[in-house]
């Protein structure tokens, strides 16, 4: 019987320890309130105060919870409102106002459900379970604790899962499912060890000691009580230490080690006197009295009478304190113990009176237990019916889920096939459009090449025809040519042949540039080398002054042959433009502008018309050698070596070609 009250003592000890921690937090929060704005932060502080005062002063807890609710409602902050309702409910629960408590908890649950706050819903379920536990409605208590556990498992909140498991374990023990209770507590121990939660770990050890004692597994019971004592001592929890001593004392007393048991009981009583734990003191007094009685039963002579006197003394102290605390259970136990003492002393009349007093308390407790037993049977049947219906509902839900997944899979497959067909159709359209565009470009290119080669045929025949004509006259009628005319025609013929050779070289280079896999060879080329080669190429041009400026001695990364061909063509074009110019000058410059190398060639000739420049910019323009094949060549070669060409020309002032690298 005395071990039956172990859980009550345990809960009292836990709350006493929590009060000390709560007061410290309250002392730190209260000074913050006056300076705070009317915002959500203040709502949080008020809710924290409501929670902490719940362990110390329920009226203050309700007051701060109500203030938090009013401010949260004003701010339209639903989470703050839901939390305030929950804390108000917890405070009312502690003063046994269960209807008001449940009303607030239901409001909290409704708001948390509205905002889909699963963590909040789980907390409310746990509080509802605790409320039903206090009201001895174990069926409802178990239902809501299981709901809380399910939600917290979904949220993977392992700290709260440990608390849920502990609560469910206590209920299982109360309804006789001791093995299930132990399983729940052992799972809670694993989680509390994981998070090093020593306070709750001590609670779990106390409970396991109680559970194993009920199974008569006394060694395990003693070990868990010892663990509870050790961990309570480690964290400075005196009430927890006292509970551990009680647990170990029960086992020693069962083994008839009364001396060891009595020492533990009295040490536990001393701790409870120090911390002023009235309910714990009541239990300790009754426990010591029972131990003295068992010792007396094993003793004879004068020592026996002394033990019986000590038994009655502790019982009387316990009865007085139990009356103050309205503890019917310990009054029943103590009066029954006194009746046994008086019977052993031969005081039968007094023993009968004491026994009658004990029976009065026992009858009231029996009636309550009987009502609870009947209710338990009804609840058990209701739980069985509910569990059966839940299984049926689960099967229906599983079938619906399977059908939904099959439907989704079929719909997904159809969408995938449709998407593939659409993608294939779009690709076919794109491919057809590209082929049509390429065919159009190919037709235009063939037409352009036909015109281009027609012009080349004419332009290449002209200088060759002139050469043949001059040679024919010189051979068949040399007397028709005087010396001056002969020299002039020789010079013209030589110049035409040289130009033809140059044009042929340009044409070959341009043709190679049109080859698909023809690529330039990039290397470092000093600008001074380019200028020297260009100067040597035009050395025989006497009537034009050439100037080359490379003050910075620059070096280009490019293809030397490509760039030389471009420079020769640009220089050659300038030479042609300056044939009639008296003070003709061609200037090549190299400079570095903002990290970019720039080459430019400038002449002071008559300038170039826009039509002549079309070959430089329009790759569809068809021209002949005499009209500017060099511009086609320059354009394509420049593109191959990533060179940008700009031109600026003014009439009668000259032309500037700029090469940008």
ABEGO torsion letter per residue (X at the ends): XAAAAAAAAAAAAAAAAAAAAAAAAAAAAAAAAAABBBBAAAAAAAAAAAAAAAAABAAAAAAAAAAAAAAAAAAGBAAAAAAAAAAAAAAAAAAGBAAAAAAAAAAAAAAAAAAGBAAAAAAAAAAAAAAAAAAGBAAAAAAAAAAAAAAAAAAGBAAAAAAAAAAAAAAAAAAGBAAAAAAAAAAAAAAAAAAGBAAAAAAAAAAAAAAAAAAGBAAAAAAAAAAAAAAAAAAGBAAAAAAAAAAAAAAAAAAGBAAAAAAAAAAAAAAAAAAGBAAAAAAAAAAAAAAAAAAAAABBEAAAAAAAAAAAAAAAAAAAAAAAAGBAAAAAAAAAAAAAAAAAAGBAAAAAAAAAAAAAAAAAAAAAAAAAAAAAAAAAAAAAAAAAAAAAAAAAAAAAAAAAAAAAAAAAAAAAAAAAAAAAAAAAAAAAAAAAAAAAAAAAAAAAAAAAAAAAAAAAAAAAAAAAAAAAAAAABAAABBAAAAAAAAAAAAAAAAAAAAAAAAAAAAAAAABAABBBBBBBBBAAAAAAAAAAAAAABAABBBBBBBAAGBBBBBBAAAAAAAAAAAAAAAAAAAAABABBBBBBBBBBBGGBBBBBBBBABAEBBAAAAAAAABAABBBBAAAGAAAAAAAAAAAAAGBBBBBBBBBGAEBBBBBBX
